[in-house]
Amino acid sequence: MLLEMLVPSPGESISEVEIAEWLVEDGDYVEKDQAIAEIDSDKATLELPAEQSGKIKIIVDAGETVAVGDVVCTIDTSGEQVDVPTKESTKPEEPKKNISQKEIVKKKAKSTPLADAIIKQNNLNKNDFEGSGEDGKITKKDVLEMMHASSNVDGREHTSKKMSSLRRKIATRLVAVKNETAMLTTFNEVDMSAIMSLRSEYKQKFIEKHDINLGFMSFFTKAVTKALSEFTDVNAMIEGENIVHFNYMDIGIAVSAPKGLMVPIVRDAQELSFKEIESEIRNLAIKARDGKITIDEMLGGTFTITNGGVFGSMLSTPIINPPQSAILGMHNIVERPIAVNGKVEIRPIMYVALSYDHRIIDGKSSVGFLCRVKECLEDPKIHLMDNNIIKALDL
């Protein structure tokens, strides 16, 4: 029986996807539910699992864009799994004296789907390659090695790679934000002494009790939800000629993944405890970095937090994640001299930035919001824990 594998729908608004990479070779025997390909949409990278066991026939090459519902491969379910012969046993016989191995390879000019996709993307001639795979098949490694050699003609190297569907979508959205919103950024600084002292005292107990780290993100998420409840315009967005206010707070947490920046959503963050926030962020971050995040886990969101501090950023202007109206940027913590009660003291300081759409959020609200976040972070025991650290951390 020949089973046709169709492109699944990653989400309601997505009509086409890109075959990012085939994880198997044409003709391989695949098991049911085995990941056979990675699919890039404009929101995430997803794996395509085999619906049945059998021998696969790849129809669409890697790098091609296909519509949702198109056939990308077939699986012959009547095919039986066979032992893969070793290279030595499949090594082609020595050619006759008057025919070179190179000529045989050029005559066949066969290539793997991945190699073929790279050749097409870069307008290369397949007959220029010598294959090192079985039966002289051209592999991805063969193509990349020759491209590397040809790009080093004058002693300076360069590479060219097509942007993924996700990366292209991110680029389009970022440019649109700059062009279609009245984006401004306001800055402040936060003395992190209280949080660092609290974490130093209770971090180990928190790990032992909940088997999860007590990080900075839970404090920032709690502070943001507290400030959003008071400055409701920051938790709103423009929809046509209307302003939509939300009575819930779905906080997006920007995560750097191999395929690009992803923003999974912590739902109803205003209802979650420190433990629940840390657990949810950890689970979503792992999924994003492993390429297992789903579209539903990234849809929506009323506000976003991004942390450039993990990369060493001291100060930046974060870009709004549309259609949201604001985003908070965290940065690295550096010991700096500041004035405290008329004296100079060295304190751990973090600069924070709030980028916002001035069409919906005025200066008073934006500055007030950021000052409230600062106030919550500098005295978390009072503003985030109701003066009861043990209860707040569920210790």
C-alpha positions in Angstrom: 0.0 0.0 0.0 1.3 3.4 -0.9 0.6 6.1 1.7 0.8 9.8 0.7 2.2 12.1 3.3 0.5 15.5 3.3 1.8 18.8 4.7 -0.2 19.3 8.0 -1.6 22.7 8.9 0.6 24.3 11.6 -2.1 27.0 12.3 -5.2 28.7 11.1 -3.4 31.6 9.3 -0.7 29.5 7.7 -1.2 28.4 4.1 2.3 27.4 3.1 5.5 26.0 4.6 9.0 25.3 3.6 10.7 21.9 3.8 13.7 22.9 5.9 15.4 19.6 6.0 14.8 15.9 5.3 15.9 13.8 8.2 16.0 10.6 6.2 17.3 9.7 2.8 15.2 8.8 -0.2 14.5 5.0 -0.1 15.1 4.6 3.6 12.9 2.4 5.7 11.1 4.6 8.3 9.3 3.6 11.5 5.8 4.9 12.4 6.0 8.3 14.2 9.7 8.7 13.3 10.6 12.3 12.5 11.3 12.3 8.8 11.5 16.1 8.0 11.6 19.5 9.6 9.1 22.0 8.3 9.5 25.8 8.6 6.4 28.0 8.8 6.4 31.7 9.4 5.9 31.1 13.2 7.9 28.0 14.1 9.9 24.9 13.0 8.0 21.7 13.3 8.8 18.0 12.8 6.9 15.8 10.3 6.4 12.3 11.7 5.9 9.2 9.5 2.2 8.1 9.6 3.2 4.5 9.0 6.3 2.3 8.8 7.7 1.5 5.3 10.0 2.6 2.5 10.0 6.4 1.9 10.0 8.1 -1.5 10.8 11.8 -1.3 8.8 14.0 -3.8 9.6 17.5 -2.6 13.2 18.6 -2.2 14.5 20.4 0.9 14.3 24.2 0.5 11.1 24.1 -1.5 7.9 25.9 -0.4 4.7 23.9 -0.5 1.1 24.5 0.3 -0.6 23.0 3.3 -2.2 19.7 2.1 0.4 19.1 -0.6 2.0 15.6 -0.9 5.7 15.8 0.0 6.5 12.1 0.1 5.1 8.6 -0.1 5.6 5.6 2.2 5.3 2.1 0.8 3.9 0.2 3.7 4.4 -3.1 2.0 8.2 -2.5 2.0 10.2 -4.5 4.5 13.1 -3.3 6.5 16.4 -4.7 5.3 19.9 -4.5 6.7 21.8 -1.6 5.2 24.9 -2.9 3.4 28.3 -1.6 4.4 30.1 0.9 2.2 32.7 -1.8 1.3 30.0 -4.2 0.1 28.4 -1.5 -2.0 31.5 0.0 -3.3 31.3 0.1 -7.1 33.6 -2.1 -9.0 36.7 -0.7 -10.5 35.9 0.8 -13.8 37.4 -0.6 -17.0 40.6 0.8 -18.1 39.2 3.2 -20.7 36.5 4.7 -18.3 37.4 6.8 -15.3 35.5 6.7 -12.0 34.9 10.5 -12.4 33.2 9.9 -15.8 30.9 7.3 -14.3 29.9 9.6 -11.5 29.3 12.5 -13.9 27.2 10.2 -16.2 24.9 9.2 -13.3 24.9 12.6 -11.5 22.8 11.3 -8.7 22.5 13.3 -5.5 20.7 13.2 -2.1 17.7 15.4 -1.6 19.7 17.8 0.7 22.5 18.0 -1.8 20.1 18.6 -4.7 18.4 21.4 -2.8 21.7 23.2 -2.1 22.7 22.8 -5.7 19.5 24.3 -7.0 19.5 27.2 -4.5 23.0 28.2 -5.5 22.5 27.6 -9.3 25.3 25.1 -9.5 25.9 22.4 -12.1 25.4 18.9 -10.7 28.0 17.4 -13.1 30.7 19.5 -11.5 30.6 17.4 -8.4 32.2 14.1 -7.6 30.0 12.1 -5.3 31.4 10.3 -2.2 28.2 8.5 -1.3 27.0 5.1 -2.2 27.2 4.4 -6.0 28.8 7.8 -6.5 25.8 9.7 -5.1 26.6 13.4 -4.4 26.1 14.2 -0.7 25.5 17.5 1.2 29.1 17.3 2.4 30.4 17.1 -1.2 28.5 20.2 -2.3 29.5 22.3 0.8 33.2 21.3 0.5 33.3 22.4 -3.2 31.4 25.6 -2.5 33.9 26.3 0.3 36.9 25.7 -2.0 35.4 27.9 -4.8 34.7 30.8 -2.4 38.3 31.0 -1.3 39.7 31.9 -4.7 41.2 35.3 -3.7 42.0 34.2 -0.1 38.9 35.7 1.4 36.0 33.4 2.3 32.3 33.9 2.1 29.2 31.7 2.3 25.7 32.2 1.0 22.6 30.6 2.6 18.9 31.1 1.9 17.0 32.5 4.9 14.5 30.1 6.4 10.8 30.8 6.2 10.8 31.7 9.9 13.7 34.1 9.6 12.2 35.8 6.6 8.9 36.3 8.5 10.8 37.7 11.5 12.6 40.1 9.2 9.4 41.3 7.6 7.7 41.8 11.0 10.6 43.7 12.5 10.7 46.1 9.5 6.9 46.5 9.7 7.0 47.5 13.4 9.5 50.3 12.6 7.4 51.5 9.7 3.8 51.1 11.0 4.1 52.0 14.7 5.1 55.1 16.6 7.6 53.2 18.7 9.5 55.0 21.5 11.7 53.6 24.3 12.0 54.8 27.9 14.8 53.6 30.2 15.4 53.2 33.9 17.8 51.4 36.2 17.1 48.8 38.9 19.1 48.1 42.0 19.1 44.2 42.0 20.5 44.0 45.6 17.3 42.8 47.2 16.5 40.1 44.6 20.1 38.8 44.6 20.1 38.7 48.4 16.8 36.9 48.5 17.9 34.4 45.8 21.2 33.8 47.6 19.3 32.9 50.8 16.4 30.8 49.4 17.7 29.5 46.0 19.0 26.2 47.3 15.8 25.5 49.4 13.7 26.4 46.3 15.7 23.9 44.2 15.4 21.1 46.8 11.7 21.6 47.2 10.6 22.2 43.6 13.5 20.7 41.5 13.8 23.9 39.6 16.0 27.0 39.7 14.8 30.3 41.2 15.8 32.7 38.4 15.3 36.3 37.7 12.6 35.8 35.2 9.9 34.9 37.7 10.6 38.2 39.6 10.3 40.2 36.4 7.2 38.4 35.3 5.5 39.0 38.7 6.6 42.7 38.6 5.3 43.1 35.0 1.9 41.6 35.8 1.6 43.9 38.9 2.4 47.0 36.8 0.1 45.9 33.9 -2.8 45.7 36.3 -2.3 49.4 37.2 -1.3 50.7 33.7 -3.9 48.9 31.6 -3.0 50.7 28.3 0.3 48.8 28.3 -1.7 45.6 28.3 -3.7 46.6 25.2 -3.4 46.6 21.4 -4.9 48.4 18.4 -7.3 46.5 16.3 -8.5 48.6 13.3 -9.9 51.8 14.8 -10.4 50.2 18.2 -8.3 49.7 21.3 -8.6 46.3 22.8 -7.9 45.9 26.5 -7.3 42.5 28.0 -8.4 41.4 31.5 -5.7 38.7 31.5 -2.0 38.8 31.1 -0.4 36.4 28.7 3.3 37.1 28.9 5.6 36.3 26.0 9.2 35.2 26.9 11.7 35.7 24.1 13.9 32.7 23.6 16.8 32.4 21.3 16.4 29.1 19.4 18.6 27.5 16.7 16.0 28.5 14.1 15.7 32.1 15.3 14.0 34.1 18.0 10.8 32.5 19.4 8.3 33.9 21.9 6.4 31.2 23.7 3.6 32.4 25.9 3.1 32.0 29.7 -0.7 32.0 29.9 -2.5 33.9 32.7 0.8 34.8 34.3 -1.0 37.0 36.8 -2.5 33.9 38.4 0.8 31.9 38.7 3.2 31.5 41.6 6.9 31.9 41.5 7.2 28.1 41.2 4.6 27.9 38.4 6.2 30.7 36.4 9.7 29.2 36.6 8.4 25.7 35.7 6.4 27.0 32.7 9.3 29.1 31.4 11.7 26.2 31.6 9.4 23.8 29.8 8.6 26.3 27.0 12.3 27.2 26.6 13.3 23.6 26.3 10.6 23.0 23.7 11.6 26.0 21.7 15.3 25.1 21.7 14.6 21.5 20.8 12.3 22.6 17.9 9.3 20.9 19.6 7.3 24.1 20.4 3.8 24.2 18.9 2.0 27.1 17.2 -0.6 27.2 19.9 2.1 27.8 22.5 3.3 30.9 20.7 -0.1 32.4 19.6 -1.5 35.4 21.4 0.4 37.2 24.1 -0.4 40.6 25.5 3.1 41.7 26.5 6.7 40.5 26.0 9.8 40.3 28.1 13.2 39.8 26.4 16.5 39.3 28.2 19.6 40.5 26.2 21.6 40.3 29.4 22.2 36.6 28.9 24.3 37.6 25.9 26.1 40.4 27.8 24.0 43.3 26.6 24.3 46.4 28.8 21.6 48.5 27.1 19.4 48.1 24.0 16.1 49.2 22.4 13.9 46.1 22.1 11.5 46.0 19.2 7.7 45.6 19.9 6.3 42.1 19.1 3.2 43.0 17.0 0.3 43.3 17.5 1.3 43.9 21.1 1.9 47.5 22.2 4.9 47.2 24.5 8.0 45.1 25.3 10.3 45.1 28.3 14.0 44.6 27.8 16.3 43.2 30.5 20.1 43.5 30.4 23.1 42.3 32.3 23.8 43.1 35.9 26.9 45.2 36.6 28.2 46.6 39.8 28.1 50.4 39.6 28.6 53.3 42.0 25.3 54.9 43.0 24.3 57.5 45.6 22.5 55.9 48.6 21.4 58.2 51.4 24.0 60.7 50.6 26.8 58.1 50.3 28.4 56.4 47.3 27.9 52.6 47.3 28.6 49.9 44.9 25.4 48.1 43.9 24.4 45.5 41.3 22.5 47.5 38.7 20.5 46.4 35.7 19.3 48.9 33.0 15.8 48.2 31.8 14.1 49.5 28.7 10.4 49.7 27.7 9.6 50.1 24.1 6.0 51.1 23.4 3.6 52.2 20.7 3.0 55.9 21.3 -0.3 55.7 19.4 -1.9 53.9 22.3 0.5 54.5 25.3 1.3 58.0 26.3 4.5 59.1 28.1 2.9 59.2 31.5 1.8 55.6 31.3 5.0 54.3 29.9 7.2 56.0 32.5 4.8 55.2 35.3 4.7 51.5 34.2 8.5 51.2 34.2 8.9 53.0 37.5 6.3 50.6 39.0 8.3 47.6 37.7 11.5 49.1 39.2 9.7 49.6 42.6 8.5 46.0 42.7 12.0 44.6 41.8 13.8 46.7 44.3 11.6 45.6 47.2 10.1 42.2 46.1 9.3 41.1 49.6 6.7 43.9 50.0 5.4 44.3 46.5 5.6 40.8 45.1 5.4 38.5 48.2 3.0 40.2 50.6 5.7 40.3 53.2 5.8 36.5 53.3 8.7 35.0 51.4 8.2 31.4 52.6 4.6 31.4 51.4 5.4 33.1 48.2 8.1 30.6 47.3 6.0 27.7 48.7 8.8 26.5 50.9 
